[in-house]
Amino acid sequence: MPIYRGDGGSGDASTDAYASQVALDAQTATTKANEASASASAASTSATSAETAKTAAELAETNAETAQTAAETAQTAAELAENNAETAENNAASSATAAAASAADAAATAASIGNLDSLSDVTVTTPSTGQVLKYNGSVWVNDTDSAGFTTTVTATSTTASTGDHIHVTAATQTITLPASPSAGDRVAVTVENFTDTVVARNGNVIMDLAEDFTIDVANIGLTFIYTDASNGWRLL
């Protein structure tokens, strides 16, 4: 808008030029202010970005430290597992060595023994299936296992062997006990409906008596077990 300066006079043109310059300077100042404000805003944004970047860098550093710690822990565990594996391997080798030594000792012992009859306190004479070793007071000898009985049914007189069960079906018969029994030998005798079966002692006492034993009860069974030369046969 033009400035009213009256009807002429000196200085009017210069005043107008000055006013224009003031307006231009004001506009320039406004532009500079806007630019300064924009720069300030950009600087604030940059500062915020820098702070965010700093936080991200610190987080990345923390994560890196955590990863390093995890890696060190994994390495320690791996070293421990390796040590355990080496220990297990050493133990297995020691066990194998001990087993081999035991096997060698067993083989050497077996080779030195050869057979049972080679032992100083074992006498094996004509062994047969089912026999066992029994101690007769001085040495081990092969004999019938007295834990079970072999049943023989007879109507005539007979001599029993160790481990025999003699079932008598006729009266007036004699069952003779073994002549050379060992401690623990057993003979069982059962009778039917008669009372005159004789058990002959065959040189050994029966119940401390140097006489034969008569089964005088019908339908009964008795087991004779040998103890030793002094006590002879006992009723079980």
C-alpha positions as CSV (number, residue, x, y, z in Angstrom):
1,M,0.0,0.0,0.0
2,P,1.5,3.4,-1.0
3,I,2.4,5.8,1.8
4,Y,0.8,9.2,1.7
5,R,3.3,11.9,1.7
6,G,1.3,15.0,1.0
7,D,1.6,17.1,-2.0
8,G,5.2,16.6,-2.8
9,G,8.2,17.9,-1.0
10,S,11.8,16.7,-0.6
11,G,12.5,13.1,0.6
12,D,9.3,11.4,-0.4
13,A,10.9,9.0,-2.9
14,S,13.6,7.9,-0.5
15,T,11.1,7.2,2.2
16,D,9.2,4.9,-0.1
17,A,12.3,3.0,-1.0
18,Y,13.2,2.7,2.7
19,A,9.8,1.3,3.4
20,S,10.1,-1.2,0.7
21,Q,13.5,-2.3,2.0
22,V,12.1,-2.7,5.5
23,A,9.3,-4.9,4.1
24,L,11.9,-7.0,2.2
25,D,14.1,-7.4,5.2
26,A,11.1,-8.4,7.2
27,Q,10.2,-11.0,4.7
28,T,13.8,-12.2,4.6
29,A,13.8,-12.4,8.4
30,T,10.6,-14.4,8.3
31,T,12.1,-16.8,5.8
32,K,15.3,-17.1,7.9
33,A,13.1,-17.7,11.0
34,N,11.2,-20.5,9.1
35,E,14.5,-22.0,7.9
36,A,15.9,-21.8,11.4
37,S,12.7,-23.5,12.8
38,A,13.0,-26.2,10.1
39,S,16.7,-26.6,10.9
40,A,15.8,-26.8,14.6
41,S,13.1,-29.4,13.9
42,A,15.5,-31.4,11.7
43,A,18.2,-31.2,14.4
44,S,15.6,-32.4,17.0
45,T,14.7,-35.3,14.7
46,S,18.4,-36.1,14.2
47,A,19.0,-36.0,17.9
48,T,16.1,-38.4,18.4
49,S,17.4,-40.7,15.7
50,A,20.8,-40.5,17.2
51,E,19.4,-41.5,20.6
52,T,17.5,-44.3,19.1
53,A,20.6,-45.5,17.2
54,K,22.5,-45.3,20.5
55,T,19.9,-47.4,22.3
56,A,19.9,-49.9,19.5
57,A,23.7,-50.0,19.6
58,E,23.7,-50.6,23.4
59,L,21.0,-53.4,23.0
60,A,23.1,-55.0,20.2
61,E,26.1,-54.8,22.5
62,T,24.2,-56.5,25.3
63,N,22.9,-59.2,22.9
64,A,26.4,-59.7,21.7
65,E,27.7,-60.1,25.3
66,T,24.8,-62.6,26.1
67,A,25.7,-64.5,22.9
68,Q,29.3,-64.6,24.0
69,T,28.4,-65.9,27.5
70,A,26.1,-68.6,25.9
71,A,29.0,-69.6,23.6
72,E,31.4,-69.8,26.5
73,T,28.9,-71.9,28.5
74,A,28.4,-74.2,25.5
75,Q,32.2,-74.5,25.1
76,T,32.5,-75.4,28.8
77,A,29.7,-78.1,28.5
78,A,31.4,-79.5,25.4
79,E,34.7,-79.7,27.2
80,L,33.0,-81.4,30.1
81,A,31.3,-83.9,27.8
82,E,34.6,-84.6,26.1
83,N,36.2,-85.3,29.5
84,N,33.4,-87.6,30.5
85,A,33.7,-89.4,27.2
86,E,37.4,-89.9,27.8
87,T,36.8,-91.1,31.3
88,A,34.1,-93.6,30.1
89,E,36.5,-94.8,27.4
90,N,39.3,-95.3,30.0
91,N,36.9,-97.1,32.3
92,A,35.7,-99.4,29.5
93,A,39.3,-100.1,28.6
94,S,40.1,-100.9,32.2
95,S,37.0,-103.2,32.5
96,A,38.0,-105.0,29.3
97,T,41.5,-105.5,30.6
98,A,40.2,-106.8,33.9
99,A,37.8,-109.1,32.1
100,A,40.5,-110.4,29.9
101,A,42.7,-111.0,32.9
102,S,39.9,-112.9,34.7
103,A,39.3,-115.0,31.6
104,A,43.0,-115.8,31.4
105,D,43.0,-116.8,35.1
106,A,39.9,-118.9,34.7
107,A,41.5,-120.6,31.7
108,A,44.7,-121.2,33.5
109,T,42.8,-122.6,36.5
110,A,40.8,-124.9,34.3
111,A,44.0,-126.1,32.5
112,S,45.7,-126.7,35.9
113,I,42.7,-128.7,37.2
114,G,42.1,-130.8,34.1
115,N,39.3,-132.8,35.6
116,L,37.6,-133.5,38.9
117,D,39.5,-136.7,39.5
118,S,42.8,-134.9,39.4
119,L,41.9,-133.0,42.6
120,S,43.6,-134.5,45.7
121,D,40.4,-134.7,47.7
122,V,38.1,-136.1,44.9
123,T,37.8,-139.8,44.0
124,V,35.6,-140.6,41.0
125,T,34.9,-144.2,40.3
126,T,32.8,-145.3,37.2
127,P,30.6,-142.2,37.1
128,S,27.1,-142.5,35.7
129,T,24.4,-140.1,34.6
130,G,22.6,-138.3,37.5
131,Q,25.3,-138.9,40.1
132,V,26.6,-136.1,42.3
133,L,29.7,-135.6,44.5
134,K,29.2,-136.4,48.2
135,Y,31.7,-136.0,51.0
136,N,32.2,-139.3,52.9
137,G,34.2,-137.9,55.7
138,S,37.6,-137.9,54.1
139,V,37.2,-137.3,50.3
140,W,34.5,-136.4,47.8
141,V,33.1,-139.4,45.9
142,N,30.6,-139.8,43.1
143,D,27.2,-141.2,44.2
144,T,23.5,-141.2,43.5
145,D,21.7,-138.0,44.4
146,S,19.7,-138.8,47.5
147,A,17.4,-135.8,47.0
148,G,15.1,-138.0,44.9
149,F,14.2,-141.7,44.8
150,T,14.1,-144.3,42.1
151,T,11.0,-146.5,42.7
152,T,11.1,-150.3,42.2
153,V,8.0,-152.4,42.8
154,T,8.9,-155.9,43.9
155,A,7.2,-159.1,45.2
156,T,10.5,-160.7,46.0
157,S,13.5,-160.0,48.3
158,T,16.1,-157.6,46.9
159,T,19.1,-155.5,47.8
160,A,18.5,-151.8,47.7
161,S,20.9,-149.2,46.3
162,T,21.3,-145.6,47.5
163,G,18.4,-143.6,46.4
164,D,16.1,-146.5,45.9
165,H,12.4,-146.6,46.9
166,I,11.4,-150.2,47.2
167,H,7.7,-150.9,47.2
168,V,7.0,-154.4,48.5
169,T,3.8,-156.1,47.2
170,A,4.2,-159.5,48.9
171,A,4.6,-160.7,52.4
172,T,7.7,-162.4,54.0
173,Q,10.2,-160.5,51.8
174,T,13.6,-159.1,52.9
175,I,15.0,-155.7,51.7
176,T,18.7,-155.5,52.2
177,L,20.3,-152.1,52.8
178,P,23.5,-151.0,50.8
179,A,26.7,-152.5,52.2
180,S,29.0,-149.5,51.9
181,P,26.8,-146.4,52.3
182,S,28.0,-142.8,52.6
183,A,26.7,-140.1,55.0
184,G,23.4,-138.9,53.7
185,D,22.5,-141.9,51.7
186,R,18.8,-142.8,51.8
187,V,16.6,-145.8,51.1
188,A,12.8,-145.8,51.3
189,V,10.7,-148.9,51.8
190,T,6.9,-149.0,51.6
191,V,4.8,-152.1,52.2
192,E,1.2,-153.1,51.5
193,N,-1.2,-154.9,53.7
194,F,1.2,-157.2,55.7
195,T,3.4,-156.9,58.8
196,D,6.5,-159.1,58.2
197,T,8.8,-157.3,55.8
198,V,12.4,-157.4,57.0
199,V,15.0,-154.7,56.4
200,A,18.4,-156.3,56.6
201,R,21.1,-154.0,58.0
202,N,23.9,-155.5,55.9
203,G,26.7,-154.9,58.4
204,N,25.6,-151.5,59.7
205,V,23.6,-150.8,62.8
206,I,20.0,-149.6,62.5
207,M,18.9,-147.2,65.2
208,D,22.0,-148.1,67.2
209,L,21.0,-151.8,67.2
210,A,23.1,-154.5,65.5
211,E,20.0,-156.4,64.2
212,D,17.7,-156.3,61.3
213,F,14.5,-154.2,61.3
214,T,11.0,-155.7,60.9
215,I,8.3,-153.5,59.5
216,D,5.4,-154.7,61.6
217,V,2.8,-152.1,60.5
218,A,0.8,-152.7,57.3
219,N,0.5,-150.1,54.6
220,I,3.3,-147.9,55.8
221,G,6.4,-146.3,54.4
222,L,9.8,-145.7,56.1
223,T,12.9,-143.9,55.0
224,F,16.3,-145.0,56.2
225,I,19.1,-142.4,56.2
226,Y,22.8,-143.3,56.8
227,T,24.7,-141.1,59.2
228,D,28.2,-142.6,59.9
229,A,29.9,-145.9,61.0
230,S,29.0,-145.3,64.7
231,N,25.4,-144.4,64.3
232,G,24.5,-146.3,61.2
233,W,21.1,-146.0,59.7
234,R,18.4,-143.8,61.2
235,L,14.7,-143.6,60.5
236,L,13.7,-140.3,59.0
